[in-house]
Amino acid sequence: MKLLVPFFLFLLVMMDLPALGQKIKEAKIHLNNGSVIRGRLLRSAPDYQLETYDQSVWVFTKDQVDTVYFTQPVNPNIRYKMKGFVHYTELGPLAMSNRASNGVTTSAFSLQVTNGYKFNQWIYTGLGIGADLYAVQTFVPVVLSLRGDLTSKGSKIPFYFLEGGYGINATSNDVDSVRFGGGATFSAGLGLKILFNGNTGFVIGAGYRYQRSSVNQLGTKKLEDFNRLTLRAGFSF
């Protein structure tokens, strides 16, 4: 769990990067004729010089300008999606020290694809399916995913995720006397979506992952719980 602290500090730094060392200000210039021009303010004296997103440079004299407002930088190529279909593809390690009944440390790798519908900023529901590859067992988790964005502004969107469902045990039964079974699975955590074109973005996340399994050997059933720190990276659109 100690890995979560530096990861979340990394998320905070990523969210604050646009504000660090910014010299050129974003501005909206309201002209006396009613027009509004938005872009990067290159200078404000002796006249106003503004560079718009198509890299055109506009120059306005003081008597042409009514008001100047300074705003947060906005990428015109980014369009935050308030509702509609959303897809996630994520992969990464499932870390922590946990040993199976045979003493093997069960490190794992996870891949998951989720498709669903976003109702508003706070609520997205979807169905996810993936593969969790442990050292001694393999699971195919089928989960109901609940997600939501903590803000709708900017190009870096922090979000939460909650998932629950059933992990199908797909481990090959090479020994006739041993049978592997699946069980309940759930996960929860926080992440960051970095938009770069429309609503398409790169996503990273971290949280807790639980998976229950069973091993039936010679009529004796034993339950095993896998508790993991999940680290994810992928893309969304």
C-alpha positions in Angstrom: 0.0 0.0 0.0 3.0 2.3 0.4 3.2 2.6 -3.4 -0.1 4.5 -3.4 1.3 7.6 -1.7 3.9 8.4 -4.3 1.5 7.5 -7.1 -1.2 9.9 -5.9 1.5 12.6 -5.4 2.4 12.0 -9.0 -1.2 12.6 -10.0 -1.3 15.9 -8.1 1.8 17.1 -9.9 0.5 16.1 -13.3 -2.7 18.1 -12.6 -0.7 21.2 -11.6 1.8 21.2 -14.4 -0.1 23.8 -16.6 0.2 26.3 -13.8 4.0 25.9 -13.3 6.1 28.5 -15.0 3.4 29.9 -17.2 4.6 33.2 -18.7 2.2 33.8 -21.6 -1.4 34.4 -20.3 -4.6 33.2 -21.8 -7.1 36.1 -22.3 -10.4 37.1 -23.7 -10.5 40.6 -25.2 -14.0 42.2 -25.4 -14.0 44.9 -28.1 -16.1 48.0 -28.1 -18.0 46.7 -31.2 -19.2 43.6 -29.3 -16.7 41.1 -30.6 -14.8 38.7 -28.3 -11.4 37.4 -29.3 -9.8 34.6 -27.3 -6.1 33.5 -27.3 -2.7 34.0 -25.8 -1.9 37.6 -24.8 1.5 38.3 -26.2 1.7 41.9 -25.0 -0.5 44.6 -23.5 1.4 47.8 -24.1 1.5 50.0 -26.1 -1.3 48.0 -27.7 -2.8 44.6 -27.2 -1.4 41.7 -29.3 -3.2 38.4 -29.2 -2.4 35.1 -30.8 -5.5 32.9 -31.6 -5.5 29.1 -31.8 -5.0 29.1 -35.6 -1.8 31.1 -34.9 -3.2 34.3 -36.3 -1.9 37.4 -34.5 -4.3 40.3 -33.8 -3.4 43.8 -32.7 -5.8 46.1 -31.1 -5.3 49.7 -29.9 -6.3 50.7 -26.4 -9.4 52.6 -27.7 -10.7 49.5 -29.5 -10.7 47.4 -26.3 -13.5 47.5 -23.7 -12.4 44.8 -21.3 -9.7 42.1 -21.0 -10.3 38.9 -18.9 -7.6 36.5 -18.0 -8.7 32.8 -18.2 -7.3 29.3 -17.8 -5.6 27.9 -20.9 -8.0 25.9 -23.2 -7.1 23.5 -25.9 -9.6 23.9 -28.7 -9.0 20.3 -29.8 -10.4 19.0 -26.5 -14.1 18.4 -26.1 -15.2 17.1 -22.8 -17.9 14.5 -23.2 -20.8 15.0 -20.7 -22.7 11.9 -21.8 -22.6 9.1 -24.3 -20.7 5.9 -25.1 -17.2 5.6 -23.5 -14.6 2.9 -23.9 -11.6 2.0 -21.7 -8.7 -0.3 -22.4 -6.3 -0.6 -19.4 -3.4 -2.9 -18.4 -0.8 -3.1 -15.7 0.6 -5.1 -12.8 -1.3 -6.4 -9.7 1.3 -5.9 -7.1 1.8 -7.0 -3.4 3.4 -9.9 -1.5 0.9 -12.7 -1.4 1.6 -16.5 -1.5 -0.5 -19.3 -2.8 -1.1 -22.5 -0.9 2.0 -24.0 -2.5 4.2 -21.2 -1.3 4.6 -19.5 -4.8 4.5 -15.7 -4.8 1.6 -14.8 -7.0 2.6 -11.8 -8.9 0.1 -10.9 -11.6 -0.5 -8.9 -14.8 -4.0 -7.6 -15.7 -5.7 -6.5 -18.9 -9.2 -5.1 -19.0 -11.6 -3.7 -21.6 -14.7 -1.8 -20.5 -17.6 -0.4 -22.6 -20.4 1.6 -21.2 -22.5 4.7 -21.1 -21.8 8.0 -19.4 -24.9 9.7 -17.9 -23.2 12.8 -16.6 -19.9 14.0 -15.1 -20.3 11.9 -12.0 -21.8 8.6 -13.2 -20.6 6.2 -15.9 -21.7 2.5 -15.9 -20.2 -0.2 -18.1 -19.4 -3.8 -18.5 -15.8 -5.0 -18.3 -14.0 -8.2 -19.2 -10.4 -9.0 -19.0 -7.6 -11.4 -18.0 -5.7 -11.6 -14.8 -2.5 -13.7 -15.2 -1.2 -14.8 -11.8 1.9 -17.0 -11.4 -0.3 -20.0 -10.5 -3.8 -19.2 -11.6 -5.5 -17.3 -14.5 -8.8 -15.5 -14.1 -11.2 -13.9 -16.6 -13.0 -11.2 -14.6 -16.4 -10.0 -15.7 -17.3 -6.9 -13.8 -19.9 -4.0 -13.6 -17.9 -0.8 -13.6 -19.0 2.5 -12.0 -16.9 5.6 -12.7 -17.1 9.3 -12.4 -15.1 12.4 -13.1 -14.1 14.7 -10.2 -14.0 17.7 -12.6 -15.1 18.6 -16.1 -12.6 21.4 -16.7 -9.2 21.3 -18.3 -7.3 18.6 -20.1 -6.4 16.6 -17.0 -9.5 14.9 -15.5 -9.2 13.1 -12.1 -11.7 10.2 -11.7 -12.8 7.5 -9.4 -13.6 3.9 -10.2 -15.6 1.1 -8.5 -15.9 -2.4 -10.0 -17.5 -5.6 -8.9 -18.3 -9.0 -10.4 -17.1 -12.5 -10.8 -13.7 -13.8 -11.8 -13.9 -17.0 -13.9 -11.0 -19.3 -13.1 -9.4 -20.3 -16.4 -6.5 -22.2 -14.9 -5.6 -25.3 -16.9 -6.3 -28.4 -14.8 -3.3 -30.6 -15.6 -3.8 -32.8 -12.5 -7.0 -34.8 -12.4 -7.2 -34.6 -8.6 -7.1 -30.8 -8.6 -9.9 -28.4 -9.6 -9.7 -24.6 -9.6 -12.7 -22.4 -9.1 -13.4 -18.7 -9.5 -15.1 -16.3 -7.1 -16.1 -12.7 -6.4 -13.9 -9.8 -7.4 -14.0 -6.1 -6.8 -11.7 -3.1 -7.1 -11.7 0.6 -6.2 -9.4 3.5 -6.8 -8.5 6.8 -8.3 -7.1 7.8 -11.7 -6.2 10.6 -14.1 -7.3 11.0 -17.7 -5.2 13.2 -19.9 -7.2 14.4 -22.9 -5.3 15.1 -26.1 -7.9 15.0 -28.9 -11.7 15.4 -28.5 -12.6 13.1 -25.6 -9.8 10.6 -26.4 -7.1 10.5 -23.7 -4.4 8.5 -21.9 -5.5 7.1 -18.5 -3.5 6.1 -15.5 -4.9 4.8 -12.2 -4.2 3.0 -8.9 -6.3 1.3 -6.3 -7.2 -2.0 -4.5 -8.1 -5.2 -6.2 -9.7 -8.3 -4.6 -10.1 -11.8 -6.1 -11.4 -14.9 -4.4 -10.7 -18.4 -5.8 -11.0 -22.0 -4.6 -8.8 -25.1 -5.0 -10.5 -28.5 -4.7 -8.0 -31.3 -4.2 -9.0 -34.9 -3.4 -12.4 -33.7 -2.1 -11.0 -31.0 0.1 -11.9 -27.4 -0.9 -9.7 -24.5 0.1 -10.5 -20.8 -0.4 -7.8 -18.4 -1.4 -8.0 -14.6 -1.5 -5.8 -12.4 -3.7 -5.4 -8.8 -2.4 -3.6 -6.6 -4.7 -2.5 -3.0 -5.5 -3.7 -2.4 -9.0 -1.7 -0.1 -11.3 -3.3 0.7 -14.6 -2.4 2.5 -17.8 -4.3 2.7 -21.1 -6.5 4.9 -23.2 -10.1 6.0 -23.3 -12.4 7.5 -25.9 
